[in-house]
């Protein structure tokens, strides 16, 4: 897999402002955060649901977490409503994916942030630009790398570690609690990662054709091959010539299934499936959590386990190692998910 950036690089970019939070009040005039005798809970704002879940697993019941990107929306083109400005203005820490996924949200946040508030770009803290992947859906000339680091378990674990470090510094009274929450989450990520590595060895041809191009870093980690993604960078349908090429490619590769996305129903992918005689599995998701808020599977872990089992089984592999991973939120998940 691609190597992760070391902890030293992370600390510098992320934490200076958060540190300041612990010794002063915020602009709303409420009590100082922990460290000054009286304490109040950190207000954390996040963006897409899997990142909200990762941060919520680290925060547990020690801080308040509010996600602002509704599930089942296109997070790549999401424009926050004016009401989001209020939530952002009250945040102590805003956790975003970065890699330019949430530019409109960051723009809205800038200028409205409280004095000590901090934006933490989890993806940018996890890998450097030399590890960015550009591809069909995220072409280099448009300057936006593929942002889906969280579908790769070791990178998701690093998101959690960066988040834990920010919370420990911003709320030092509860540092041990955040650390323990992180360690419990990290152990589950490792378990899922090992199970996926085992399951991968049973897949005759771990080749992926997806609609939405969310598995580039996942594929690099597990040695899967992304044979293509249908969705062009404008989020419109591909041309008839591109569709014809993909049908030829699917036939040549001999894969038994191709994958669509819950968030982006695709008649084109259904057509490719029909015309190339392979099964079209339309249930993968990259930022829409399964189940309902409050249920264990409504979590990053539930999401990835579901996707991995779907991929492995649809391609003729044995998913029993993944099915043996129990899904739970490793810390009480009190995040607010927008509907
Ligand atoms: Zn996506």
py3Dmol code that shows the C-alpha trace and the ligand (Angstrom):
import py3Dmol

protein = """\
ATOM      1  CA  UNK A   1       0.000   0.000   0.000  1.00  0.00           C
ATOM      2  CA  UNK A   2       0.926   3.608  -0.229  1.00  0.00           C
ATOM      3  CA  UNK A   3       2.816   4.808   2.767  1.00  0.00           C
ATOM      4  CA  UNK A   4       1.164   7.220   5.126  1.00  0.00           C
ATOM      5  CA  UNK A   5       2.713  10.430   6.198  1.00  0.00           C
ATOM      6  CA  UNK A   6       4.401  10.408   9.547  1.00  0.00           C
ATOM      7  CA  UNK A   7       2.894  11.989  12.629  1.00  0.00           C
ATOM      8  CA  UNK A   8       5.380  14.836  12.775  1.00  0.00           C
ATOM      9  CA  UNK A   9       4.111  16.364   9.572  1.00  0.00           C
ATOM     10  CA  UNK A  10       0.562  16.203  10.803  1.00  0.00           C
ATOM     11  CA  UNK A  11       0.940  17.930  14.097  1.00  0.00           C
ATOM     12  CA  UNK A  12       2.333  21.103  12.673  1.00  0.00           C
ATOM     13  CA  UNK A  13      -0.336  21.845  10.123  1.00  0.00           C
ATOM     14  CA  UNK A  14      -3.245  20.931  12.265  1.00  0.00           C
ATOM     15  CA  UNK A  15      -2.856  21.828  15.823  1.00  0.00           C
ATOM     16  CA  UNK A  16      -1.555  25.275  16.513  1.00  0.00           C
ATOM     17  CA  UNK A  17      -4.983  26.902  16.547  1.00  0.00           C
ATOM     18  CA  UNK A  18      -6.650  24.086  18.416  1.00  0.00           C
ATOM     19  CA  UNK A  19      -4.152  24.427  21.205  1.00  0.00           C
ATOM     20  CA  UNK A  20      -5.239  27.996  21.671  1.00  0.00           C
ATOM     21  CA  UNK A  21      -8.820  26.835  22.194  1.00  0.00           C
ATOM     22  CA  UNK A  22      -7.968  25.283  25.513  1.00  0.00           C
ATOM     23  CA  UNK A  23      -6.917  28.500  27.165  1.00  0.00           C
ATOM     24  CA  UNK A  24      -9.488  31.047  26.075  1.00  0.00           C
ATOM     25  CA  UNK A  25     -13.217  31.525  25.672  1.00  0.00           C
ATOM     26  CA  UNK A  26     -14.797  31.656  22.246  1.00  0.00           C
ATOM     27  CA  UNK A  27     -16.412  34.571  20.514  1.00  0.00           C
ATOM     28  CA  UNK A  28     -19.858  33.612  21.694  1.00  0.00           C
ATOM     29  CA  UNK A  29     -18.745  34.399  25.219  1.00  0.00           C
ATOM     30  CA  UNK A  30     -19.345  30.965  26.700  1.00  0.00           C
ATOM     31  CA  UNK A  31     -17.117  29.384  29.316  1.00  0.00           C
ATOM     32  CA  UNK A  32     -13.559  28.453  28.437  1.00  0.00           C
ATOM     33  CA  UNK A  33     -12.972  24.987  27.109  1.00  0.00           C
ATOM     34  CA  UNK A  34     -11.447  22.442  29.385  1.00  0.00           C
ATOM     35  CA  UNK A  35      -8.207  23.342  31.054  1.00  0.00           C
ATOM     36  CA  UNK A  36      -9.427  26.452  32.810  1.00  0.00           C
ATOM     37  CA  UNK A  37     -11.346  24.878  35.664  1.00  0.00           C
ATOM     38  CA  UNK A  38     -14.821  25.146  34.196  1.00  0.00           C
ATOM     39  CA  UNK A  39     -15.170  23.378  30.900  1.00  0.00           C
ATOM     40  CA  UNK A  40     -17.639  23.060  28.095  1.00  0.00           C
ATOM     41  CA  UNK A  41     -17.887  20.448  25.398  1.00  0.00           C
ATOM     42  CA  UNK A  42     -16.061  20.942  22.130  1.00  0.00           C
ATOM     43  CA  UNK A  43     -18.337  21.641  19.182  1.00  0.00           C
ATOM     44  CA  UNK A  44     -17.140  19.663  16.189  1.00  0.00           C
ATOM     45  CA  UNK A  45     -18.495  20.130  12.700  1.00  0.00           C
ATOM     46  CA  UNK A  46     -17.861  17.601   9.933  1.00  0.00           C
ATOM     47  CA  UNK A  47     -18.905  17.199   6.319  1.00  0.00           C
ATOM     48  CA  UNK A  48     -19.762  13.835   4.668  1.00  0.00           C
ATOM     49  CA  UNK A  49     -21.290  11.006   6.701  1.00  0.00           C
ATOM     50  CA  UNK A  50     -18.321   8.575   6.796  1.00  0.00           C
ATOM     51  CA  UNK A  51     -16.068  11.340   8.108  1.00  0.00           C
ATOM     52  CA  UNK A  52     -18.775  12.345  10.570  1.00  0.00           C
ATOM     53  CA  UNK A  53     -18.817   8.742  11.783  1.00  0.00           C
ATOM     54  CA  UNK A  54     -15.020   8.516  12.099  1.00  0.00           C
ATOM     55  CA  UNK A  55     -14.872  11.743  14.109  1.00  0.00           C
ATOM     56  CA  UNK A  56     -17.883  10.674  16.203  1.00  0.00           C
ATOM     57  CA  UNK A  57     -16.174   7.399  17.061  1.00  0.00           C
ATOM     58  CA  UNK A  58     -13.199   9.345  18.393  1.00  0.00           C
ATOM     59  CA  UNK A  59     -15.327  11.979  20.146  1.00  0.00           C
ATOM     60  CA  UNK A  60     -17.606   9.408  21.768  1.00  0.00           C
ATOM     61  CA  UNK A  61     -19.706  11.115  24.416  1.00  0.00           C
ATOM     62  CA  UNK A  62     -17.031  13.729  25.145  1.00  0.00           C
ATOM     63  CA  UNK A  63     -17.849  16.269  22.413  1.00  0.00           C
ATOM     64  CA  UNK A  64     -20.715  17.230  20.110  1.00  0.00           C
ATOM     65  CA  UNK A  65     -20.463  16.308  16.441  1.00  0.00           C
ATOM     66  CA  UNK A  66     -22.613  17.785  13.679  1.00  0.00           C
ATOM     67  CA  UNK A  67     -22.343  16.627  10.075  1.00  0.00           C
ATOM     68  CA  UNK A  68     -23.501  19.137   7.474  1.00  0.00           C
ATOM     69  CA  UNK A  69     -23.586  17.220   4.172  1.00  0.00           C
ATOM     70  CA  UNK A  70     -26.846  15.242   3.948  1.00  0.00           C
ATOM     71  CA  UNK A  71     -26.505  11.609   3.024  1.00  0.00           C
ATOM     72  CA  UNK A  72     -27.405  10.497  -0.500  1.00  0.00           C
ATOM     73  CA  UNK A  73     -26.443  13.834  -2.004  1.00  0.00           C
ATOM     74  CA  UNK A  74     -23.594  14.370  -4.424  1.00  0.00           C
ATOM     75  CA  UNK A  75     -20.931  15.566  -2.019  1.00  0.00           C
ATOM     76  CA  UNK A  76     -18.654  16.552  -4.912  1.00  0.00           C
ATOM     77  CA  UNK A  77     -20.965  19.296  -6.094  1.00  0.00           C
ATOM     78  CA  UNK A  78     -22.626  20.071  -2.758  1.00  0.00           C
ATOM     79  CA  UNK A  79     -23.209  23.740  -2.030  1.00  0.00           C
ATOM     80  CA  UNK A  80     -23.971  24.379   1.638  1.00  0.00           C
ATOM     81  CA  UNK A  81     -27.187  26.299   2.349  1.00  0.00           C
ATOM     82  CA  UNK A  82     -26.870  29.665   4.126  1.00  0.00           C
ATOM     83  CA  UNK A  83     -28.084  27.946   7.325  1.00  0.00           C
ATOM     84  CA  UNK A  84     -24.806  25.975   7.421  1.00  0.00           C
ATOM     85  CA  UNK A  85     -22.946  29.222   8.083  1.00  0.00           C
ATOM     86  CA  UNK A  86     -24.466  29.378  11.573  1.00  0.00           C
ATOM     87  CA  UNK A  87     -23.305  25.873  12.442  1.00  0.00           C
ATOM     88  CA  UNK A  88     -19.829  26.580  11.065  1.00  0.00           C
ATOM     89  CA  UNK A  89     -19.559  29.836  13.004  1.00  0.00           C
ATOM     90  CA  UNK A  90     -20.074  28.028  16.318  1.00  0.00           C
ATOM     91  CA  UNK A  91     -17.558  25.266  15.619  1.00  0.00           C
ATOM     92  CA  UNK A  92     -14.398  24.786  17.644  1.00  0.00           C
ATOM     93  CA  UNK A  93     -12.982  22.374  15.083  1.00  0.00           C
ATOM     94  CA  UNK A  94     -14.231  21.723  11.552  1.00  0.00           C
ATOM     95  CA  UNK A  95     -13.073  18.376  10.185  1.00  0.00           C
ATOM     96  CA  UNK A  96     -13.158  18.168   6.400  1.00  0.00           C
ATOM     97  CA  UNK A  97     -11.809  15.566   3.995  1.00  0.00           C
ATOM     98  CA  UNK A  98      -9.859  18.129   2.021  1.00  0.00           C
ATOM     99  CA  UNK A  99      -8.206  17.266  -1.313  1.00  0.00           C
ATOM    100  CA  UNK A 100     -10.592  19.948  -2.558  1.00  0.00           C
ATOM    101  CA  UNK A 101     -13.744  17.902  -1.875  1.00  0.00           C
ATOM    102  CA  UNK A 102     -15.450  20.533   0.244  1.00  0.00           C
ATOM    103  CA  UNK A 103     -14.166  23.807  -1.207  1.00  0.00           C
ATOM    104  CA  UNK A 104     -17.598  25.546  -1.024  1.00  0.00           C
ATOM    105  CA  UNK A 105     -17.958  24.592   2.650  1.00  0.00           C
ATOM    106  CA  UNK A 106     -14.463  25.793   3.470  1.00  0.00           C
ATOM    107  CA  UNK A 107     -15.144  29.040   1.659  1.00  0.00           C
ATOM    108  CA  UNK A 108     -18.333  29.511   3.651  1.00  0.00           C
ATOM    109  CA  UNK A 109     -16.465  28.744   6.875  1.00  0.00           C
ATOM    110  CA  UNK A 110     -13.648  31.157   6.226  1.00  0.00           C
ATOM    111  CA  UNK A 111     -14.380  34.564   7.606  1.00  0.00           C
ATOM    112  CA  UNK A 112     -17.053  33.130   9.896  1.00  0.00           C
ATOM    113  CA  UNK A 113     -14.838  31.068  12.124  1.00  0.00           C
ATOM    114  CA  UNK A 114     -14.505  31.924  15.775  1.00  0.00           C
ATOM    115  CA  UNK A 115     -11.141  33.277  16.806  1.00  0.00           C
ATOM    116  CA  UNK A 116      -9.721  29.975  18.001  1.00  0.00           C
ATOM    117  CA  UNK A 117     -11.584  27.728  15.609  1.00  0.00           C
ATOM    118  CA  UNK A 118      -9.653  25.450  13.358  1.00  0.00           C
ATOM    119  CA  UNK A 119     -10.207  23.631  10.080  1.00  0.00           C
ATOM    120  CA  UNK A 120      -8.532  20.216   9.978  1.00  0.00           C
ATOM    121  CA  UNK A 121      -8.126  18.690   6.514  1.00  0.00           C
ATOM    122  CA  UNK A 122      -7.949  15.000   7.331  1.00  0.00           C
ATOM    123  CA  UNK A 123      -7.051  13.759   3.862  1.00  0.00           C
ATOM    124  CA  UNK A 124      -4.313  16.333   3.371  1.00  0.00           C
ATOM    125  CA  UNK A 125      -2.907  15.383   6.758  1.00  0.00           C
ATOM    126  CA  UNK A 126      -2.902  11.706   5.742  1.00  0.00           C
ATOM    127  CA  UNK A 127      -1.100  11.759   2.395  1.00  0.00           C
ATOM    128  CA  UNK A 128       1.068  14.203   0.523  1.00  0.00           C
ATOM    129  CA  UNK A 129       0.396  15.431  -2.993  1.00  0.00           C
ATOM    130  CA  UNK A 130       2.861  12.863  -4.385  1.00  0.00           C
ATOM    131  CA  UNK A 131       0.375  10.146  -3.440  1.00  0.00           C
ATOM    132  CA  UNK A 132      -2.687  11.819  -4.959  1.00  0.00           C
ATOM    133  CA  UNK A 133      -4.455   9.739  -7.565  1.00  0.00           C
ATOM    134  CA  UNK A 134      -5.852  11.398 -10.680  1.00  0.00           C
ATOM    135  CA  UNK A 135      -8.029   9.390 -13.039  1.00  0.00           C
ATOM    136  CA  UNK A 136     -10.901   9.470 -15.498  1.00  0.00           C
ATOM    137  CA  UNK A 137     -13.380  11.046 -13.070  1.00  0.00           C
ATOM    138  CA  UNK A 138     -10.772  13.253 -11.423  1.00  0.00           C
ATOM    139  CA  UNK A 139      -8.433  14.330 -14.237  1.00  0.00           C
ATOM    140  CA  UNK A 140      -5.207  16.067 -13.341  1.00  0.00           C
ATOM    141  CA  UNK A 141      -5.878  19.037 -15.598  1.00  0.00           C
ATOM    142  CA  UNK A 142      -8.846  19.992 -13.452  1.00  0.00           C
ATOM    143  CA  UNK A 143      -6.636  20.062 -10.388  1.00  0.00           C
ATOM    144  CA  UNK A 144      -8.906  18.053  -8.076  1.00  0.00           C
ATOM    145  CA  UNK A 145      -7.409  14.730  -7.003  1.00  0.00           C
ATOM    146  CA  UNK A 146      -9.576  11.716  -6.263  1.00  0.00           C
ATOM    147  CA  UNK A 147     -10.624  12.538  -2.684  1.00  0.00           C
ATOM    148  CA  UNK A 148     -11.913   9.121  -1.531  1.00  0.00           C
ATOM    149  CA  UNK A 149      -9.202   8.181   0.946  1.00  0.00           C
ATOM    150  CA  UNK A 150     -11.720   6.937   3.507  1.00  0.00           C
ATOM    151  CA  UNK A 151     -12.618   3.814   1.513  1.00  0.00           C
ATOM    152  CA  UNK A 152      -9.077   2.592   2.261  1.00  0.00           C
ATOM    153  CA  UNK A 153      -9.073   1.368   5.892  1.00  0.00           C
ATOM    154  CA  UNK A 154      -5.493   2.365   6.864  1.00  0.00           C
ATOM    155  CA  UNK A 155      -6.202   5.886   5.625  1.00  0.00           C
ATOM    156  CA  UNK A 156      -9.480   6.016   7.529  1.00  0.00           C
ATOM    157  CA  UNK A 157      -7.556   4.956  10.618  1.00  0.00           C
ATOM    158  CA  UNK A 158      -5.145   7.805  10.033  1.00  0.00           C
ATOM    159  CA  UNK A 159      -8.115  10.210   9.780  1.00  0.00           C
ATOM    160  CA  UNK A 160      -9.158   9.010  13.227  1.00  0.00           C
ATOM    161  CA  UNK A 161      -5.654   9.427  14.608  1.00  0.00           C
ATOM    162  CA  UNK A 162      -5.385  12.976  13.305  1.00  0.00           C
ATOM    163  CA  UNK A 163      -8.826  13.757  14.731  1.00  0.00           C
ATOM    164  CA  UNK A 164      -7.877  12.268  18.109  1.00  0.00           C
ATOM    165  CA  UNK A 165      -4.704  14.344  18.214  1.00  0.00           C
ATOM    166  CA  UNK A 166      -6.696  17.527  17.500  1.00  0.00           C
ATOM    167  CA  UNK A 167      -9.238  16.708  20.191  1.00  0.00           C
ATOM    168  CA  UNK A 168      -6.602  15.798  22.777  1.00  0.00           C
ATOM    169  CA  UNK A 169      -4.976  19.191  22.311  1.00  0.00           C
ATOM    170  CA  UNK A 170      -8.215  21.153  22.138  1.00  0.00           C
ATOM    171  CA  UNK A 171      -9.711  19.463  25.199  1.00  0.00           C
ATOM    172  CA  UNK A 172      -6.762  18.172  27.236  1.00  0.00           C
ATOM    173  CA  UNK A 173      -8.883  17.272  30.257  1.00  0.00           C
ATOM    174  CA  UNK A 174     -10.416  14.460  28.186  1.00  0.00           C
ATOM    175  CA  UNK A 175      -7.253  13.506  26.310  1.00  0.00           C
ATOM    176  CA  UNK A 176      -7.146   9.977  27.724  1.00  0.00           C
ATOM    177  CA  UNK A 177     -10.776   9.418  26.732  1.00  0.00           C
ATOM    178  CA  UNK A 178     -10.192  10.504  23.147  1.00  0.00           C
ATOM    179  CA  UNK A 179      -7.113   8.318  22.960  1.00  0.00           C
ATOM    180  CA  UNK A 180      -8.984   5.288  24.270  1.00  0.00           C
ATOM    181  CA  UNK A 181     -11.823   5.905  21.803  1.00  0.00           C
ATOM    182  CA  UNK A 182      -9.298   6.112  18.971  1.00  0.00           C
ATOM    183  CA  UNK A 183      -7.625   2.889  20.034  1.00  0.00           C
ATOM    184  CA  UNK A 184     -10.919   0.996  20.102  1.00  0.00           C
ATOM    185  CA  UNK A 185     -11.828   2.338  16.664  1.00  0.00           C
ATOM    186  CA  UNK A 186      -8.361   1.592  15.279  1.00  0.00           C
ATOM    187  CA  UNK A 187      -8.605  -2.023  16.452  1.00  0.00           C
ATOM    188  CA  UNK A 188     -11.854  -2.448  14.507  1.00  0.00           C
ATOM    189  CA  UNK A 189     -10.327  -0.865  11.425  1.00  0.00           C
ATOM    190  CA  UNK A 190      -7.396  -3.273  11.655  1.00  0.00           C
ATOM    191  CA  UNK A 191      -9.808  -6.186  11.996  1.00  0.00           C
ATOM    192  CA  UNK A 192     -11.746  -5.098   8.902  1.00  0.00           C
ATOM    193  CA  UNK A 193      -8.504  -4.499   7.012  1.00  0.00           C
ATOM    194  CA  UNK A 194      -7.157  -7.973   7.780  1.00  0.00           C
ATOM    195  CA  UNK A 195     -10.511  -9.535   6.844  1.00  0.00           C
ATOM    196  CA  UNK A 196     -10.550  -7.689   3.510  1.00  0.00           C
ATOM    197  CA  UNK A 197      -6.994  -8.776   2.759  1.00  0.00           C
ATOM    198  CA  UNK A 198      -8.045 -12.401   3.430  1.00  0.00           C
ATOM    199  CA  UNK A 199     -11.220 -12.063   1.371  1.00  0.00           C
ATOM    200  CA  UNK A 200      -9.293 -10.508  -1.521  1.00  0.00           C
ATOM    201  CA  UNK A 201      -7.219 -13.677  -1.864  1.00  0.00           C
ATOM    202  CA  UNK A 202     -10.419 -15.604  -2.664  1.00  0.00           C
ATOM    203  CA  UNK A 203     -11.570 -13.313  -5.482  1.00  0.00           C
ATOM    204  CA  UNK A 204     -10.617 -14.849  -8.842  1.00  0.00           C
ATOM    205  CA  UNK A 205     -10.366 -11.466 -10.587  1.00  0.00           C
ATOM    206  CA  UNK A 206     -10.445  -8.484  -8.241  1.00  0.00           C
ATOM    207  CA  UNK A 207     -11.306  -6.057 -11.023  1.00  0.00           C
ATOM    208  CA  UNK A 208     -13.632  -3.128 -10.479  1.00  0.00           C
ATOM    209  CA  UNK A 209     -15.752  -1.224 -12.928  1.00  0.00           C
ATOM    210  CA  UNK A 210     -17.761   1.287 -10.939  1.00  0.00           C
ATOM    211  CA  UNK A 211     -19.993   4.179 -11.734  1.00  0.00           C
ATOM    212  CA  UNK A 212     -18.650   6.579  -9.132  1.00  0.00           C
ATOM    213  CA  UNK A 213     -14.865   6.444  -8.852  1.00  0.00           C
ATOM    214  CA  UNK A 214     -14.584   6.025  -5.078  1.00  0.00           C
ATOM    215  CA  UNK A 215     -12.159   3.115  -4.740  1.00  0.00           C
ATOM    216  CA  UNK A 216      -8.839   4.286  -6.172  1.00  0.00           C
ATOM    217  CA  UNK A 217      -6.916   4.261  -2.858  1.00  0.00           C
ATOM    218  CA  UNK A 218      -8.743   1.113  -1.732  1.00  0.00           C
ATOM    219  CA  UNK A 219      -7.625  -0.620  -4.935  1.00  0.00           C
ATOM    220  CA  UNK A 220      -4.013   0.444  -4.549  1.00  0.00           C
ATOM    221  CA  UNK A 221      -3.948  -0.887  -0.985  1.00  0.00           C
ATOM    222  CA  UNK A 222      -5.478  -4.312  -1.669  1.00  0.00           C
ATOM    223  CA  UNK A 223      -4.023  -4.847  -5.133  1.00  0.00           C
ATOM    224  CA  UNK A 224      -7.368  -4.567  -6.880  1.00  0.00           C
ATOM    225  CA  UNK A 225      -7.516  -3.208 -10.400  1.00  0.00           C
ATOM    226  CA  UNK A 226      -9.886  -0.364 -11.237  1.00  0.00           C
ATOM    227  CA  UNK A 227     -10.682  -1.124 -14.858  1.00  0.00           C
ATOM    228  CA  UNK A 228     -12.743   1.988 -15.208  1.00  0.00           C
ATOM    229  CA  UNK A 229     -15.270   4.393 -13.855  1.00  0.00           C
ATOM    230  CA  UNK A 230     -18.218   5.603 -15.857  1.00  0.00           C
ATOM    231  CA  UNK A 231     -18.837   8.953 -14.309  1.00  0.00           C
ATOM    232  CA  UNK A 232     -17.077  11.749 -16.109  1.00  0.00           C
ATOM    233  CA  UNK A 233     -15.674  14.702 -14.229  1.00  0.00           C
ATOM    234  CA  UNK A 234     -18.679  16.888 -15.066  1.00  0.00           C
ATOM    235  CA  UNK A 235     -20.937  14.269 -13.378  1.00  0.00           C
ATOM    236  CA  UNK A 236     -22.765  13.835 -16.687  1.00  0.00           C
ATOM    237  CA  UNK A 237     -23.128  10.629 -18.660  1.00  0.00           C
ATOM    238  CA  UNK A 238     -20.275   9.422 -20.878  1.00  0.00           C
ATOM    239  CA  UNK A 239     -20.517   9.654 -24.653  1.00  0.00           C
ATOM    240  CA  UNK A 240     -21.858   6.712 -26.735  1.00  0.00           C
ATOM    241  CA  UNK A 241     -18.302   6.018 -27.934  1.00  0.00           C
ATOM    242  CA  UNK A 242     -17.036   5.822 -24.342  1.00  0.00           C
ATOM    243  CA  UNK A 243     -19.924   3.498 -23.489  1.00  0.00           C
ATOM    244  CA  UNK A 244     -19.089   1.250 -26.443  1.00  0.00           C
ATOM    245  CA  UNK A 245     -15.434   1.147 -25.367  1.00  0.00           C
ATOM    246  CA  UNK A 246     -16.417   0.177 -21.835  1.00  0.00           C
ATOM    247  CA  UNK A 247     -18.673  -2.627 -23.079  1.00  0.00           C
ATOM    248  CA  UNK A 248     -15.729  -3.978 -25.066  1.00  0.00           C
ATOM    249  CA  UNK A 249     -13.474  -3.690 -22.043  1.00  0.00           C
ATOM    250  CA  UNK A 250     -15.899  -5.458 -19.707  1.00  0.00           C
ATOM    251  CA  UNK A 251     -16.225  -8.327 -22.166  1.00  0.00           C
ATOM    252  CA  UNK A 252     -12.451  -8.567 -22.578  1.00  0.00           C
ATOM    253  CA  UNK A 253     -11.799  -8.525 -18.821  1.00  0.00           C
ATOM    254  CA  UNK A 254     -14.292 -11.319 -18.183  1.00  0.00           C
ATOM    255  CA  UNK A 255     -15.502  -9.917 -14.859  1.00  0.00           C
ATOM    256  CA  UNK A 256     -18.800 -11.327 -13.550  1.00  0.00           C
ATOM    257  CA  UNK A 257     -20.141  -8.043 -12.163  1.00  0.00           C
ATOM    258  CA  UNK A 258     -19.924  -4.285 -12.461  1.00  0.00           C
ATOM    259  CA  UNK A 259     -20.929  -1.852  -9.756  1.00  0.00           C
ATOM    260  CA  UNK A 260     -23.231   1.115  -9.534  1.00  0.00           C
ATOM    261  CA  UNK A 261     -23.770   3.564  -6.735  1.00  0.00           C
ATOM    262  CA  UNK A 262     -26.787   4.140  -4.527  1.00  0.00           C
ATOM    263  CA  UNK A 263     -26.225   7.859  -4.820  1.00  0.00           C
ATOM    264  CA  UNK A 264     -25.869   7.948  -8.595  1.00  0.00           C
ATOM    265  CA  UNK A 265     -28.398   5.598 -10.264  1.00  0.00           C
ATOM    266  CA  UNK A 266     -27.052   4.951 -13.742  1.00  0.00           C
ATOM    267  CA  UNK A 267     -28.999   3.753 -16.749  1.00  0.00           C
ATOM    268  CA  UNK A 268     -25.714   3.759 -18.656  1.00  0.00           C
ATOM    269  CA  UNK A 269     -24.134   1.245 -16.320  1.00  0.00           C
ATOM    270  CA  UNK A 270     -27.268  -0.907 -16.488  1.00  0.00           C
ATOM    271  CA  UNK A 271     -26.944  -0.792 -20.281  1.00  0.00           C
ATOM    272  CA  UNK A 272     -23.275  -1.768 -20.133  1.00  0.00           C
ATOM    273  CA  UNK A 273     -24.205  -4.693 -17.910  1.00  0.00           C
ATOM    274  CA  UNK A 274     -26.952  -5.845 -20.282  1.00  0.00           C
ATOM    275  CA  UNK A 275     -24.899  -5.498 -23.428  1.00  0.00           C
ATOM    276  CA  UNK A 276     -21.812  -7.151 -22.016  1.00  0.00           C
ATOM    277  CA  UNK A 277     -23.786  -9.898 -20.287  1.00  0.00           C
ATOM    278  CA  UNK A 278     -22.524  -9.246 -16.751  1.00  0.00           C
ATOM    279  CA  UNK A 279     -24.420  -8.572 -13.554  1.00  0.00           C
ATOM    280  CA  UNK A 280     -25.011  -4.945 -12.642  1.00  0.00           C
ATOM    281  CA  UNK A 281     -24.814  -4.520  -8.873  1.00  0.00           C
ATOM    282  CA  UNK A 282     -26.169  -1.091  -8.054  1.00  0.00           C
ATOM    283  CA  UNK A 283     -25.785  -0.845  -4.284  1.00  0.00           C
ATOM    284  CA  UNK A 284     -22.234   0.338  -3.567  1.00  0.00           C
ATOM    285  CA  UNK A 285     -21.987   3.581  -1.646  1.00  0.00           C
ATOM    286  CA  UNK A 286     -19.134   5.798  -0.608  1.00  0.00           C
ATOM    287  CA  UNK A 287     -20.698   8.489   1.537  1.00  0.00           C
ATOM    288  CA  UNK A 288     -24.189   7.220   2.321  1.00  0.00           C
ATOM    289  CA  UNK A 289     -24.207   5.085   5.476  1.00  0.00           C
ATOM    290  CA  UNK A 290     -26.389   1.962   5.666  1.00  0.00           C
ATOM    291  CA  UNK A 291     -29.191   1.791   8.245  1.00  0.00           C
ATOM    292  CA  UNK A 292     -30.559   4.668  10.254  1.00  0.00           C
ATOM    293  CA  UNK A 293     -28.754   7.069  12.603  1.00  0.00           C
ATOM    294  CA  UNK A 294     -28.304   5.319  15.934  1.00  0.00           C
ATOM    295  CA  UNK A 295     -28.047   1.839  14.421  1.00  0.00           C
ATOM    296  CA  UNK A 296     -24.600   0.176  14.557  1.00  0.00           C
ATOM    297  CA  UNK A 297     -24.360  -0.257  10.783  1.00  0.00           C
ATOM    298  CA  UNK A 298     -24.968   3.466  10.294  1.00  0.00           C
ATOM    299  CA  UNK A 299     -21.238   4.025  10.609  1.00  0.00           C
ATOM    300  CA  UNK A 300     -18.002   4.086   8.645  1.00  0.00           C
ATOM    301  CA  UNK A 301     -17.406   0.479   9.667  1.00  0.00           C
ATOM    302  CA  UNK A 302     -20.897  -0.595   8.588  1.00  0.00           C
ATOM    303  CA  UNK A 303     -20.462   1.199   5.273  1.00  0.00           C
ATOM    304  CA  UNK A 304     -17.126  -0.338   4.376  1.00  0.00           C
ATOM    305  CA  UNK A 305     -18.042  -3.823   5.547  1.00  0.00           C
ATOM    306  CA  UNK A 306     -21.179  -3.644   3.385  1.00  0.00           C
ATOM    307  CA  UNK A 307     -19.251  -2.462   0.313  1.00  0.00           C
ATOM    308  CA  UNK A 308     -16.444  -4.987   0.737  1.00  0.00           C
ATOM    309  CA  UNK A 309     -18.850  -7.923   1.190  1.00  0.00           C
ATOM    310  CA  UNK A 310     -20.822  -6.772  -1.866  1.00  0.00           C
ATOM    311  CA  UNK A 311     -17.698  -6.534  -4.034  1.00  0.00           C
ATOM    312  CA  UNK A 312     -16.200  -9.842  -2.906  1.00  0.00           C
ATOM    313  CA  UNK A 313     -19.396 -11.875  -3.249  1.00  0.00           C
ATOM    314  CA  UNK A 314     -20.400 -10.329  -6.571  1.00  0.00           C
ATOM    315  CA  UNK A 315     -16.991 -11.196  -8.022  1.00  0.00           C
ATOM    316  CA  UNK A 316     -17.213 -14.810  -6.887  1.00  0.00           C
ATOM    317  CA  UNK A 317     -15.086 -14.597  -3.738  1.00  0.00           C
ATOM    318  CA  UNK A 318     -15.602 -15.796  -0.170  1.00  0.00           C
ATOM    319  CA  UNK A 319     -16.733 -12.982   2.136  1.00  0.00           C
ATOM    320  CA  UNK A 320     -16.915 -15.049   5.351  1.00  0.00           C
ATOM    321  CA  UNK A 321     -13.900 -13.289   6.919  1.00  0.00           C
ATOM    322  CA  UNK A 322     -15.690  -9.970   6.442  1.00  0.00           C
ATOM    323  CA  UNK A 323     -19.006 -11.306   7.677  1.00  0.00           C
ATOM    324  CA  UNK A 324     -17.248 -12.336  10.894  1.00  0.00           C
ATOM    325  CA  UNK A 325     -16.382  -8.693  11.656  1.00  0.00           C
ATOM    326  CA  UNK A 326     -19.026  -7.399  14.047  1.00  0.00           C
ATOM    327  CA  UNK A 327     -20.312  -3.913  13.360  1.00  0.00           C
ATOM    328  CA  UNK A 328     -20.522  -1.526  16.227  1.00  0.00           C
ATOM    329  CA  UNK A 329     -19.786   2.048  16.926  1.00  0.00           C
ATOM    330  CA  UNK A 330     -16.724   1.703  19.094  1.00  0.00           C
ATOM    331  CA  UNK A 331     -17.708   4.731  21.144  1.00  0.00           C
ATOM    332  CA  UNK A 332     -21.242   6.028  21.710  1.00  0.00           C
ATOM    333  CA  UNK A 333     -22.116   7.797  18.476  1.00  0.00           C
ATOM    334  CA  UNK A 334     -23.944  10.997  19.257  1.00  0.00           C
ATOM    335  CA  UNK A 335     -23.368  12.694  15.945  1.00  0.00           C
ATOM    336  CA  UNK A 336     -26.140  14.685  14.343  1.00  0.00           C
ATOM    337  CA  UNK A 337     -26.588  13.575  10.759  1.00  0.00           C
ATOM    338  CA  UNK A 338     -28.544  15.930   8.503  1.00  0.00           C
ATOM    339  CA  UNK A 339     -31.469  14.320   6.640  1.00  0.00           C
TER     340      UNK A 339
END
"""
ligand_1 = """\
1
ZN
Zn -17.668 10.346 -3.880
"""
view = py3Dmol.view(width=600, height=400)
view.addModel(protein, "pdb")
view.setStyle({"model": 0}, {"cartoon": {"style": "trace"}})
view.addModel(ligand_1, "xyz")
view.setStyle({"model": 1}, {"stick": {}})
view.zoomTo()
view.show()
